Amino acid sequence: MDITLNKIKAIVRKIDNFDGVNIVEFDFNGIKLSMISLELSSNIKIGTKVVLGVKPSHITLAKDLSGQISASNNFETTITSIELGKLLAVVNMEIFNTHFESLITVNSVNRMNLKIGDRIALLIKAGELFIDEVNCDWNYNKPRVGTFFSLI
């Protein structure tokens, strides 16, 4: 089971900075995403096109989520496939033609009764999101690059 870095095309919409801490807000097809960063390149400005990254192990899934949560980044998506290993599982999802992978335990897949086609909440803490590419040309058909890590 190969795991790849999740990549999200977004546009910088807001930058707040205080005492060396940056909170950057992005637009991902109308969904607001937030990132906390201690360092921010000077070429990151409002309107900049970026590709955000998040590790599959940093994506949390929730079924039938209600109420307030602290994870800044959360939206609904659809499960497209589930790859089960002995201990870990890769749950593949898609929204706006963007593919996401979450690495969770097989026990969680079973406990949550996850199935292909389920609508689930995808959650990412602001500190887990990072800028992978800046000033990107989104019109390219660049294949997903490399393998993040492989599970045996």
C-alpha positions as CSV (number, residue, x, y, z in Angstrom):
1,M,0.0,0.0,0.0
2,D,1.6,3.2,-1.2
3,I,0.9,6.5,0.5
4,T,1.3,9.8,-1.3
5,L,1.3,13.4,-0.1
6,N,-2.1,15.1,-0.4
7,K,-1.9,18.2,-2.7
8,I,-4.6,21.0,-2.6
9,K,-4.7,23.8,-5.2
10,A,-5.7,27.0,-3.4
11,I,-5.4,30.8,-3.5
12,V,-4.1,32.9,-0.6
13,R,-7.0,35.1,0.6
14,K,-5.8,36.5,4.0
15,I,-2.6,36.7,6.0
16,D,-2.6,37.6,9.7
17,N,0.7,38.0,11.5
18,F,1.5,38.7,15.1
19,D,4.6,38.1,17.2
20,G,6.2,35.8,14.6
21,V,3.1,33.7,14.1
22,N,1.2,33.7,10.8
23,I,-2.3,32.5,10.1
24,V,-2.9,32.2,6.4
25,E,-6.3,31.7,4.9
26,F,-6.8,30.0,1.5
27,D,-9.7,29.5,-0.9
28,F,-10.1,25.9,-2.1
29,N,-13.0,26.0,-4.5
30,G,-15.1,28.2,-2.1
31,I,-14.0,26.3,1.0
32,K,-11.9,28.3,3.5
33,L,-8.7,26.5,4.6
34,S,-6.4,27.9,7.3
35,M,-2.7,27.3,8.1
36,I,-0.6,28.3,11.0
37,S,3.1,29.0,10.2
38,L,6.0,30.4,12.1
39,E,7.9,31.2,8.9
40,L,6.3,32.6,5.8
41,S,8.1,33.3,2.6
42,S,8.0,36.9,1.4
43,N,6.6,35.7,-2.0
44,I,3.3,34.6,-0.3
45,K,0.9,37.4,-0.8
46,I,-2.9,37.7,-1.1
47,G,-4.0,36.3,-4.5
48,T,-1.0,34.0,-4.8
49,K,-1.8,30.5,-6.3
50,V,-0.3,27.7,-4.2
51,V,-0.4,24.0,-3.8
52,L,-0.9,23.0,-0.2
53,G,0.3,19.8,1.3
54,V,-0.9,17.5,4.1
55,K,0.3,14.1,5.1
56,P,-2.2,11.3,4.9
57,S,-1.5,10.5,8.6
58,H,-2.6,14.1,9.4
59,I,-6.1,13.8,8.0
60,T,-8.8,12.8,10.5
61,L,-12.1,11.4,9.3
62,A,-15.5,11.8,11.0
63,K,-18.9,10.2,10.3
64,D,-22.1,12.0,11.3
65,L,-20.1,14.9,12.7
66,S,-22.1,17.6,14.5
67,G,-21.3,20.4,16.8
68,Q,-18.2,22.7,17.0
69,I,-14.7,21.4,16.7
70,S,-11.3,23.0,16.9
71,A,-9.9,21.7,13.6
72,S,-10.0,24.8,11.3
73,N,-10.2,22.8,8.1
74,N,-13.1,20.5,7.7
75,F,-15.4,19.7,4.8
76,E,-17.5,16.9,3.5
77,T,-16.1,14.5,0.9
78,T,-17.0,11.1,-0.6
79,I,-15.1,7.9,-0.1
80,T,-13.9,6.5,-3.4
81,S,-12.0,3.4,-2.2
82,I,-10.6,1.8,0.9
83,E,-7.3,-0.2,0.9
84,L,-7.1,-2.5,4.0
85,G,-3.8,-3.7,5.3
86,K,-3.2,-5.8,8.4
87,L,-3.2,-2.9,10.8
88,L,-3.6,0.3,8.7
89,A,-6.0,1.4,6.0
90,V,-5.8,4.0,3.3
91,V,-9.2,5.8,2.8
92,N,-9.3,7.5,-0.6
93,M,-11.7,10.4,-1.1
94,E,-12.5,13.1,-3.7
95,I,-14.0,16.5,-3.9
96,F,-13.7,19.1,-6.7
97,N,-11.6,16.6,-8.7
98,T,-9.0,16.7,-5.8
99,H,-7.9,13.4,-4.4
100,F,-7.3,12.9,-0.7
101,E,-5.9,10.0,1.2
102,S,-6.2,9.4,4.9
103,L,-4.1,6.8,6.8
104,I,-6.1,5.3,9.7
105,T,-6.3,2.0,11.5
106,V,-8.3,-0.9,10.2
107,N,-10.0,-0.9,13.6
108,S,-11.3,2.7,12.8
109,V,-12.6,1.6,9.4
110,N,-14.5,-1.2,11.0
111,R,-15.7,0.8,14.0
112,M,-17.0,3.6,11.8
113,N,-18.4,1.1,9.3
114,L,-16.8,3.1,6.4
115,K,-17.9,2.1,2.9
116,I,-17.3,3.3,-0.6
117,G,-19.7,6.1,-1.4
118,D,-20.1,7.3,2.2
119,R,-20.1,11.1,2.7
120,I,-17.7,11.9,5.6
121,A,-16.1,14.9,7.1
122,L,-12.4,15.4,6.4
123,L,-10.6,17.3,9.2
124,I,-7.1,18.9,9.1
125,K,-5.6,21.0,11.9
126,A,-4.2,24.3,10.7
127,G,-0.8,23.3,12.0
128,E,-0.7,20.2,9.7
129,L,-1.3,22.1,6.5
130,F,1.8,23.5,4.6
131,I,2.6,25.3,1.4
132,D,4.2,22.8,-1.0
133,E,4.4,25.0,-4.2
134,V,4.1,28.7,-4.9
135,N,2.9,30.6,-8.0
136,C,1.8,27.4,-9.6
137,D,0.4,26.9,-13.1
138,W,-2.8,25.0,-12.4
139,N,-3.3,24.2,-16.0
140,Y,-0.7,21.5,-16.1
141,N,-1.4,17.8,-15.9
142,K,1.5,17.1,-13.6
143,P,1.2,13.5,-12.2
144,R,1.3,13.0,-8.5
145,V,4.9,13.0,-7.5
146,G,6.6,10.2,-5.7
147,T,5.6,8.0,-2.9
148,F,5.4,9.5,0.6
149,F,6.1,6.2,2.2
150,S,5.2,2.6,1.6
151,L,3.6,0.2,4.0
152,I,4.5,-3.5,3.9
